[in-house]
Amino acid sequence: MASFQKIGDKWRVQIQIGKRRVSKIVDNKAKGQVWAAQQQLELKRLRDLGIDDRQPLANVLERYAEEVSPKKKGERWERVRLSAIAKHESFKGKKIAQIDVPLLAQYRDSRLKEVSSGTVNRELNLLSSVFQVAMLEWRLIASNPIKLLKKPKENPHREVLISKEDVEKFLAHIPYKRTDKAESVSQCVGVALLFAIETGMRAGEICGLMPGDVVGPVAQLRQTKNGKPRQVPLSKEACRLLSLLPEDDGPLFGLTAARMDPLFRKIKKRASLEFRFHDARHTAVTHLAQKVDVLSLAKIIGHSDPRQLLTYYNPTAQSLARLLD
């Protein structure tokens, strides 16, 4: 049953079904009766489904970080994002039942003032995964509100090719010469950048290489972004770069992705450079496209759909003209 209480010129309506209780202040009793009828149906539906949506969102995000995130390769960054989302002003003190499309839109618009649309979409995709698990496995909600939210349009993909001049400037601020043996961790970062430009491998793939993963001119990648192992053919220059690394029983480059990232950023800042490590992959694909056909290129880079290479393949009109000669 619904209870009504007059408060000044307003009415407070309260509904309780089992242990669930909701209330709302409305302009008049008629509106309250309509709202009460709708809420009674919804609360009974949730009760019948065995759904408990009274959990604080922060607790749900924490549970996801503890139970689901450890099963993923990007556990560290996912935990960081979940923690930041839980502390965001839009969600403070909110229960998961209160997370609706208007609230999510408020969060989206607030974040777009701070970060790129790509970052916002990654955060929304993570939230969607949380809500999906909460709906299907934990029985905390009846639907995923992200499904109804309009996501921001992605910015055009970056078309940054790392020039030889920028590479030399980066190496000079380590300092490191590309013909020398790498003797420090920072110098291994320099070799990693050169290796990425030569092979198109991602930072995590490079850091994960073990001595046994390289046999002759082939690197066996056991851990990749899409979860599928692949073999990467190595040029003479790539093999030469590997020979410059310190000999050890651990990873070939002696680095983890988490350790390499801040070192790379530190060197880049000293050199006043703007490119990202991932731009080495763009650069490599553009260079490799002049040597191999598109299907071979897709196999080297690790794309099952050659159309995905359009994200990375950024030849200039001048270079394409030279291919026509």
C-alpha positions as CSV (number, residue, x, y, z in Angstrom):
1,M,0.0,0.0,0.0
2,A,1.0,3.6,-0.6
3,S,1.0,6.2,2.2
4,F,0.5,9.9,1.6
5,Q,1.6,12.8,3.8
6,K,0.8,16.5,3.2
7,I,3.9,18.6,3.5
8,G,3.1,22.3,3.0
9,D,1.6,22.5,-0.5
10,K,3.3,19.2,-1.6
11,W,2.6,15.5,-0.9
12,R,5.1,12.9,0.1
13,V,4.3,9.4,-1.3
14,Q,5.9,6.3,0.2
15,I,5.7,2.7,-1.1
16,Q,7.0,-0.4,0.6
17,I,7.1,-3.9,-0.9
18,G,8.8,-6.4,1.3
19,K,12.1,-4.8,2.4
20,R,12.0,-2.3,-0.5
21,R,10.9,1.2,0.3
22,V,10.8,4.2,-2.1
23,S,9.4,7.7,-1.6
24,K,8.8,10.8,-3.7
25,I,7.5,14.4,-3.1
26,V,4.9,15.4,-5.8
27,D,2.9,18.5,-6.5
28,N,-0.5,17.0,-5.8
29,K,-2.1,13.7,-4.5
30,A,-3.4,12.7,-8.0
31,K,0.1,12.7,-9.4
32,G,1.2,10.8,-6.3
33,Q,-1.4,8.1,-6.8
34,V,-0.2,7.6,-10.5
35,W,3.4,7.4,-9.4
36,A,2.6,5.0,-6.5
37,A,0.8,2.6,-8.9
38,Q,3.7,2.5,-11.3
39,Q,6.2,2.0,-8.4
40,Q,4.1,-0.8,-6.9
41,L,4.2,-2.7,-10.2
42,E,8.0,-2.2,-10.6
43,L,8.8,-3.2,-7.0
44,K,6.7,-6.3,-7.3
45,R,8.4,-7.2,-10.6
46,L,11.9,-6.8,-9.1
47,R,10.8,-8.9,-6.1
48,D,9.6,-11.6,-8.3
49,L,12.8,-11.6,-10.3
50,G,14.9,-11.8,-7.1
51,I,16.7,-8.5,-7.9
52,D,18.2,-6.5,-5.2
53,D,19.1,-3.0,-6.6
54,R,19.7,-1.4,-3.2
55,Q,23.5,-1.9,-3.4
56,P,25.6,1.3,-3.5
57,L,27.2,1.7,-6.9
58,A,30.6,2.1,-5.3
59,N,30.2,-1.4,-3.7
60,V,29.2,-2.9,-7.1
61,L,32.2,-1.3,-8.8
62,E,34.5,-2.6,-6.1
63,R,33.0,-6.1,-6.4
64,Y,33.6,-6.0,-10.1
65,A,37.2,-4.9,-9.6
66,E,37.8,-7.8,-7.1
67,E,35.9,-10.6,-9.0
68,V,36.0,-9.8,-12.7
69,S,39.0,-7.4,-13.4
70,P,41.7,-10.0,-12.3
71,K,40.6,-12.2,-15.2
72,K,41.5,-9.5,-17.7
73,K,44.9,-8.5,-19.1
74,G,44.2,-4.8,-18.3
75,E,43.4,-5.4,-14.7
76,R,45.6,-2.6,-13.3
77,W,44.2,0.1,-15.5
78,E,40.6,-1.2,-15.1
79,R,40.9,-1.0,-11.3
80,V,42.2,2.6,-11.6
81,R,39.2,3.6,-13.8
82,L,36.7,1.9,-11.6
83,S,38.0,3.6,-8.5
84,A,37.9,7.0,-10.3
85,I,34.3,6.4,-11.6
86,A,33.2,5.5,-8.0
87,K,34.5,8.8,-6.7
88,H,33.0,11.0,-9.5
89,E,30.6,13.6,-8.3
90,S,27.8,12.3,-10.5
91,F,27.7,8.9,-8.7
92,K,28.6,9.8,-5.1
93,G,26.2,8.2,-2.6
94,K,24.1,6.7,-5.4
95,K,22.7,3.2,-5.3
96,I,22.8,1.1,-8.5
97,A,19.0,1.5,-8.8
98,Q,19.5,5.2,-9.1
99,I,21.8,5.0,-12.1
100,D,19.6,6.0,-15.1
101,V,20.2,7.5,-18.5
102,P,19.9,11.2,-17.3
103,L,22.5,10.6,-14.6
104,L,24.8,8.8,-17.0
105,A,24.4,11.6,-19.5
106,Q,25.4,14.0,-16.8
107,Y,28.6,11.9,-16.2
108,R,29.3,11.7,-19.9
109,D,29.0,15.5,-20.4
110,S,31.1,16.2,-17.4
111,R,33.9,13.9,-18.5
112,L,33.9,15.3,-22.0
113,K,35.0,18.6,-20.6
114,E,38.1,16.9,-19.1
115,V,39.1,14.1,-21.4
116,S,38.8,12.9,-25.0
117,S,35.6,11.2,-26.4
118,G,37.7,8.0,-26.8
119,T,38.5,8.0,-23.1
120,V,34.8,8.7,-22.2
121,N,33.7,5.8,-24.4
122,R,36.2,3.5,-22.8
123,E,34.8,4.4,-19.4
124,L,31.2,4.0,-20.5
125,N,32.1,0.6,-22.0
126,L,33.6,-0.5,-18.7
127,L,30.5,0.7,-16.9
128,S,28.4,-1.2,-19.4
129,S,30.3,-4.4,-18.6
130,V,29.7,-3.8,-14.9
131,F,26.0,-3.3,-15.4
132,Q,25.8,-6.4,-17.6
133,V,27.4,-8.6,-15.0
134,A,25.3,-7.0,-12.3
135,M,22.2,-7.8,-14.3
136,L,22.9,-11.3,-15.6
137,E,25.0,-12.8,-12.8
138,W,24.5,-10.8,-9.6
139,R,20.7,-10.1,-10.1
140,L,21.2,-6.5,-8.9
141,I,19.4,-4.7,-11.7
142,A,16.8,-5.6,-14.3
143,S,18.4,-3.8,-17.3
144,N,21.6,-2.2,-18.4
145,P,21.0,1.6,-18.6
146,I,24.1,2.2,-20.8
147,K,22.3,0.5,-23.7
148,L,20.0,3.5,-23.9
149,L,22.7,6.2,-23.6
150,K,24.0,8.1,-26.6
151,K,27.8,7.8,-26.7
152,P,30.0,10.6,-27.9
153,K,31.4,10.4,-31.4
154,E,35.0,9.3,-31.5
155,N,37.6,11.8,-32.5
156,P,39.3,11.0,-35.9
157,H,42.1,8.5,-35.4
158,R,45.6,9.9,-35.0
159,E,47.8,10.2,-38.1
160,V,51.1,10.7,-36.4
161,L,54.2,9.2,-38.1
162,I,57.4,9.3,-36.0
163,S,60.1,11.0,-38.1
164,K,63.8,9.9,-38.1
165,E,64.6,13.3,-36.6
166,D,62.3,12.8,-33.7
167,V,63.7,9.3,-33.0
168,E,67.3,10.7,-32.9
169,K,66.1,13.5,-30.6
170,F,64.5,10.9,-28.3
171,L,67.6,8.7,-28.2
172,A,69.9,11.8,-27.6
173,H,68.0,12.6,-24.4
174,I,68.4,9.1,-22.9
175,P,71.4,9.2,-24.0
176,Y,71.7,6.3,-26.4
177,K,73.3,5.5,-29.8
178,R,71.4,3.0,-31.9
179,T,74.6,0.9,-32.5
180,D,75.6,0.6,-28.8
181,K,74.8,-2.2,-26.4
182,A,72.0,-1.1,-24.0
183,E,73.4,-0.9,-20.5
184,S,70.5,0.8,-18.6
185,V,66.8,0.5,-18.3
186,S,66.3,3.8,-20.1
187,Q,68.5,2.6,-23.0
188,C,66.3,-0.5,-23.2
189,V,63.3,1.8,-23.7
190,G,65.2,3.4,-26.6
191,V,65.8,0.0,-28.2
192,A,62.1,-0.9,-27.6
193,L,61.0,2.2,-29.5
194,L,63.3,1.3,-32.4
195,F,62.0,-2.3,-32.3
196,A,58.4,-1.1,-32.3
197,I,59.0,1.1,-35.4
198,E,60.6,-1.9,-37.1
199,T,58.0,-4.5,-36.2
200,G,54.7,-2.8,-35.4
201,M,54.5,-4.6,-32.1
202,R,52.6,-3.1,-29.2
203,A,54.4,-2.0,-26.0
204,G,52.9,-4.9,-24.0
205,E,53.9,-7.4,-26.7
206,I,57.4,-6.1,-26.7
207,C,57.7,-6.1,-22.9
208,G,56.3,-9.7,-22.8
209,L,59.0,-11.2,-25.1
210,M,61.1,-13.9,-23.4
211,P,64.3,-15.3,-24.8
212,G,62.6,-18.5,-25.8
213,D,60.0,-16.6,-27.8
214,V,62.5,-15.6,-30.5
215,V,63.7,-18.4,-32.8
216,G,65.7,-17.2,-35.8
217,P,63.9,-14.4,-37.6
218,V,60.5,-15.1,-35.9
219,A,59.0,-13.8,-32.6
220,Q,56.3,-15.8,-31.1
221,L,53.8,-13.6,-29.3
222,R,51.9,-15.6,-26.7
223,Q,50.0,-12.7,-25.2
224,T,48.4,-10.2,-27.5
225,K,45.6,-7.6,-27.3
226,N,43.0,-9.8,-28.9
227,G,44.1,-12.9,-26.9
228,K,45.3,-14.8,-30.0
229,P,49.0,-15.8,-30.2
230,R,50.7,-14.8,-33.4
231,Q,54.1,-15.0,-35.1
232,V,55.9,-11.9,-36.2
233,P,58.6,-12.1,-38.9
234,L,61.7,-10.1,-37.9
235,S,63.8,-8.1,-40.3
236,K,67.6,-8.1,-40.1
237,E,67.4,-4.7,-38.3
238,A,64.9,-6.1,-35.8
239,C,67.2,-9.0,-35.0
240,R,70.2,-6.6,-34.7
241,L,68.2,-4.5,-32.2
242,L,67.5,-7.6,-30.1
243,S,71.3,-8.4,-30.0
244,L,71.9,-5.1,-28.3
245,L,69.9,-6.0,-25.2
246,P,71.5,-7.2,-22.0
247,E,71.5,-11.0,-21.6
248,D,69.2,-12.2,-18.8
249,D,66.8,-15.0,-18.0
250,G,63.9,-12.6,-17.7
251,P,62.0,-10.6,-20.4
252,L,64.2,-9.7,-23.3
253,F,63.8,-6.0,-22.8
254,G,63.9,-6.2,-19.0
255,L,60.8,-4.1,-18.7
256,T,57.1,-4.4,-17.9
257,A,54.6,-2.2,-19.7
258,A,53.8,-0.5,-16.4
259,R,57.5,0.4,-15.9
260,M,58.2,1.3,-19.5
261,D,55.4,3.8,-19.8
262,P,56.6,6.4,-17.2
263,L,60.2,6.0,-18.4
264,F,59.1,6.7,-22.0
265,R,57.0,9.7,-21.0
266,K,59.9,11.1,-18.9
267,I,62.4,10.9,-21.8
268,K,59.8,12.3,-24.2
269,K,59.2,15.2,-21.9
270,R,62.9,16.0,-21.7
271,A,63.1,15.9,-25.5
272,S,60.0,18.1,-25.9
273,L,58.4,15.5,-28.1
274,E,54.7,14.9,-28.6
275,F,54.4,11.4,-30.1
276,R,53.1,8.4,-28.2
277,F,54.7,5.0,-28.1
278,H,51.7,3.6,-30.0
279,D,52.5,5.9,-32.8
280,A,55.5,3.6,-33.5
281,R,52.9,1.0,-34.6
282,H,51.3,3.5,-37.1
283,T,54.8,4.3,-38.4
284,A,55.7,0.6,-38.8
285,V,52.5,-0.2,-40.7
286,T,53.1,2.6,-43.1
287,H,56.6,1.5,-43.8
288,L,55.7,-2.2,-44.0
289,A,52.9,-1.5,-46.4
290,Q,55.5,-0.5,-49.0
291,K,57.1,-4.0,-48.7
292,V,54.3,-6.5,-48.3
293,D,50.8,-7.0,-49.6
294,V,47.8,-6.1,-47.4
295,L,47.0,-9.7,-46.3
296,S,50.5,-10.3,-45.3
297,L,50.5,-7.0,-43.5
298,A,47.4,-7.9,-41.6
299,K,49.0,-11.2,-40.5
300,I,52.1,-9.4,-39.3
301,I,50.2,-6.8,-37.4
302,G,47.6,-9.2,-36.0
303,H,44.4,-8.0,-37.6
304,S,41.9,-10.6,-38.8
305,D,40.1,-7.9,-40.8
306,P,42.4,-6.0,-43.2
307,R,40.0,-3.0,-43.1
308,Q,41.3,-2.4,-39.6
309,L,44.6,-1.5,-41.0
310,L,43.1,1.8,-42.2
311,T,43.5,3.0,-38.6
312,Y,47.3,2.6,-38.9
313,Y,48.1,2.8,-42.6
314,N,48.8,6.5,-43.2
315,P,50.9,7.0,-46.3
316,T,51.4,10.4,-47.7
317,A,50.2,11.3,-51.3
318,Q,53.9,11.7,-52.2
319,S,54.8,8.1,-51.1
320,L,51.8,6.7,-52.9
321,A,52.9,8.5,-56.1
322,R,56.3,7.0,-55.8
323,L,54.7,3.5,-55.7
324,L,53.0,4.2,-59.1
325,D,56.3,4.9,-60.9
